[in-house]
Amino acid sequence: MDSPVWDDPNYLKLWMFCLMRATHKEREVLVGNQIITLEPGQFVTGRKSLTEELNKGMKPKHKQSEISWWRYLNNLEKWQMLNIKKTNKYSIVTISKWVDYQDNEQQLNNKRTSNEHQMNTNKNVKNVKNDKELFSSSSDHDFAGVFQFYQSNLQKGVSESPYNTELISQWFDEWGKDLLLAAMKVAAKKEAKGVSFVEGVLKKWKEAGVKTIEDARKYQLEFNSNKPNYQSNVVKIPNYESGDSNARNHERDSKPSGYVKLYK
């Protein structure tokens, strides 16, 4: 609370964003065709991706411009809270006192080891025959393979962003390659584009307690079977230009009092 960021909601949101986006362990991320190694306390961002993320869900009057958010980030650097390594394509942000902000590094390592063990257990679950292609094992896919699937099937027509790459990396760590690839296949099957559709699938899976490929398969089968069946009621439009008196009578007799319900 003694920090200057506490007095301004935009600075506070930006600072919390930086702390939550920073990686907890060394990892490699793919930005375009370049592999970047991130150290603990670092994350990749850019002006546009930073602005889109921070303005997401905000009321229009509270949204900040790209220039404003970037100026706020540079001020955090001036206050020695972080460091920004800039290139013409992306920027790497490093939290200055990252280790000091961790409660207990050993506890963190133990927790991550436990999570990784759980993910390995999930990935070894036997697949079933139904939806074999959608929920098949992807043991031959590493992160590069998963990201390549995203680029080939979900990024068409969507601008590339360093934030998207970092987000996919976080999902890869959290869900494992099998479940993440399955979620991407679900999104691609619906002809959806961008990470937001994959995020939607993963969010629903998380709410439903999906932890294995088998869980995901059962959820999707149930989800698809419960979809509402929308059927349109075809309304025949009379041909008034022909001068057909029956058409005029049809208009008089069938004109609705409020509106015509086209879908049920």
Buried (B, 14 or more C-beta within 10 A) or exposed (E): EEEEBEEEEBBBBBBEBBBEBBBBEEBEBBBEEEEBEBEBBBBBBBBBBBBBBBBEEEEEEEBBEBEEBBEBBEBBBEBEBBBBEEEEEBBBBBBBEBEEEBEEEEEBEEEEEEEEEEBEEBBEBEBEEEBEEBBBBBEEBEBEEBBEBBBEBBBEEBEBBBBBBBBBBBBBBEBBBBBBBBBBBBBBEEEBBBBBBBBBBBEBBEEBEBBBBBBBBBBBEEEEEEEEEEEEEEEEEBEEEEEEEEBEEBEEEEEEEEEEEEEE
